[in-house]
Amino acid sequence: MRWTKRLKWIRASKIILPIALAVSLVFAGFSVYANEAENFVLRTNGDNDVKLSLSFDKVNKSSMLYAPASGDYTNISFIPDSELLYDPTPGAPHFNIPNDIARYDGMHSCYNYLDQILFYSFSFYLHNDSDRAVDVDMIMHNDGVVTNPDNDSGYHVDDAIKIMLIEGEPLLSEGTYVVYSKPESSEAKRDWLYDHIEYEDKLVPFDSDKTIINRSGENGFKAMKSGEIKKFTLVLWLEGNDEDCKDPILGEKMKMSIDFNGR
């Protein structure tokens, strides 16, 4: 296990994993939106007197952040309320996300002993630099999937991805997180997933095919005070217990970005 602050492209290889569906290695590069670099993009927008900024460390603020998010991802299964377990023995339970993951700053990820990414995560801060209180909407976009031309299965990487949003620095055992997921395509698939995961009560469906998270209007962040700072953590992984997490999505990529709109 190691933590890293940057990720580079790694060529996908193939290995059979001993979890629920015995799925082979799944590769998903979270590539750039509207930029040639390989980045996940976060942006701020607002009315003329609204000044919002973003940072990874509370200090180096910008209206736009780039979070490198490409690499060699293996399908895992998130086990809540647990510390990260690591055992290189094949079949050992090393698929957990740390209970204290929101306590970290900046970009962080975890690798297994094969240098595959178990999950990708980054924490960042939203600053209200305005002279007044501001209502802020948060919208996470699904900017598209680069499909595998050999994939005629009908399911793609966005069917298997899970996206956890954490506000502040709580422990996962406190149960304050939300996991966004594309709805299962059938009741049987949904029942299978719910029977094999331990966080089904935390699942929230994507807002739409084009929007993953839509925290706007009454669901947005109301009256964020002048000088106030909010911390967010995003964790992304491919859920191995999802029946759509299978070999045909090998090599696919998903593009995502986030806008914070102030008013």
N, C-alpha and C positions, 0 to 999 in steps of 0.2 A: 504494500500500500504506500502511496505517496500523494501528497497534495502538490498542486502546481498552480502557477499564476498565469500560464499561457498554454495554449494547445496548438499543435500543428497538425496538418493533414498526415494521416497514417494510412497506408494502403490496407484495404480490407483483406483479411485472410479468412479461413473457414475452420470452425471447430464445433464439435457437438457439445452442447451444454446440458448438464443433467438437471434441468428444472422442469416444471410442469409439462411443457409440450415438447421437450427435447429439441428445441429450436436451434438451428445453427446460428453462427455469428450474424448479427444484423448490423449493417453499417448505415449511419445517418449523419451526414454533415449538415450542421446548422449554418448555412452559408449567408452571405451578405444580402442585404436589401439596398438597392440603389447605390451601390458602391462596389469597386472592384476588389477590395480587400475581403478577407474571409471573416466577416463580423456579424454579430447580432447587434442591431442598431436600436438605440433608445433616444427619443427626441422630446424636446419641450416646445410648446406653442402657447400663445396667450394673447389677450387683448393688449392695447398699447401700453397700459400702465401695469401690466402683469409681467413680473420677472421671475421665471422659474429656472432652476439649474439642477444639474445632476452631478454626482461624484461617486467614486468608489471609496473615498477615504475621508469625506467631510471637508477636505481642504482644496483639492484641485478640481474646481467646478467648471462645468461647460454646459452649453445648451444641447449637446449631443454626446453620447457615449458609444464606444464601440467595444463589444465584448467578444473576443475571439471564441468561437464555439464550433470548431470543426474537429473531427477526429474519428477514431475507430471505436464505435459504440457496441457494446454487447448487451443483449437483453437481460434484464435483471428482474427481481421482484422485491418491491419495497416492503420492509417489515417495520411498522411504526413502533414507537416507544422503545427503541433499542439503540445501543451504541453500535458503531461500525465493527462488525466482526470480520476478521481476516484469517483465513486458513488456506494455504495453497494446495491442499489436498483436493484432487478432483472430486466434485460433488459436495464439498464442504460449504456451509452457509456463510458466504461472504458477499451477500447481495443486499446488505442493509445500508440505509442512509443514516448518518450520525444524528443522534437525538439533539445535539447542540449546533446543528449546521448553520442556523441563523446568527450564531455568535461570531462567525467569521466575517471579514471584510474582503471586498474585491472578488476576484474570480477564483474559484476553487473547483477541483474535480477529484475523483478517486479512480485509481487504476487497479486492476487485478494483476495477478502474477504474470499474465500474458500481455501486459501493456494495453489491454483494452479498457475503455472508459466505462465504469459502472454507472456513473451519473455525471451530469454536467451541472454546475451551479455557479451563480454569482449573486453577491449582495451589493446593493447600491443605495445611495441616499438622494431623496428629492428635497430640494431647498426652495422655500418661498422667500425670495429676495425682494419682494414687492413691499411697498409702504403700507399695504392694507391686507386684510384677510382675503383669501382667494379660494373659490371652489375649484377643485381639480378633478378632471375626468382621466381615467387610465384606460387605454384601449390597446390590447395586444392583437396584432394582425397576423393572420395566416396569409403570407404573401405568395404562397404557392408551393407545390411539391414538384421537384424534378424527378420524374418517374423513371423506373428501369424499363427500357424498351422491351426487355424479355419478360416483363411481368404482365401476364394476362389473367392474373388471379382475381382481379376486381378489388383487392385491398392494397393499401399503400402505407407509407411510414406514418402518416398522420392518424391512421386508424389505431396504431399501437402506442403512440407517444402519450406520456402523462406529464403534466406541467403543474408543479406545486408552487403556490404563491403564499409566502409568509410575510406578515407585517410585523415589524419590530424585531425583538430578539428572544422570542419565547422558545422553550424546549418543545420538541414535537410531542412529548408526553403530555403537554398541557392541552393538546388538541385544538390549537388555534389556526391550523393551516387549512387550505383548500386545495384540492387537486382537480384540475380541469382535464376533461377527457372527451374525445369524440364519442357520441352515443354508439352503443353496439348496434349492429345491423339487424339483429334478431333477438327475440326474447330468450331463446336458448343460449345464445352467446353471452347475453347479459347475465343470465343465471349462472353460467359456467364461471364467468369472471368473479361474480360476487361470492361464489363458493370457494374461490382459490385465493382471494386477497383479504386483507384485514383492515382495509380503509374504505370500504364501500360507502360508508356514511359520509365520507369527505368528498365524494366525487360530485362535480358540477359539470354539466355538459357544455361544450363549446357554444358560444353565443350564436354562431352561424358558421357556414363553410368558410367565410372570409374573416371572421372575427373570433378569436379564441376567448379573450376576456373583454368584457364591456362593463367597466365600473364607471358609469356616467350618470348624470342627473342625480336622482335621489340615492343612487347606489355609489355615487362618487365620493370623494373626500371633501366634506363640507367645511367651509370656513377655516381653511388652513391659515393659521396666524402668521403675521409678518415675522420673519426670522425663524419660523418653525422648520424642523427637519424631520422627515419621515424615512424610515429604513424599510427596504423591501429585499426579499431573497427569492430568487427563482431557482427551482430545481427541475431538471428535465431528464427523463429516462424512458427507455423502451420497456414496457411492461411485458415480461415473458409469460405471464399468465393470461394475457389477452390472446384470444384465438386467432386474431389477425396478425399476430407477431410471428411471421413465418418466413422461410427462406426467399420467396419471391420479392420481398422488399429489400433484399440485399443490394446495396449500392444506391439507394434512393436518398434524396436530400430534401430538407424542408426549410423554407425561408420564413423568418419571423421578424417582427419589429414591434416596438412599443412607443406610443405617443402619450404624453401627459399634456393635456389641454387645460389651461387656466382661464378663469373668467371672473 
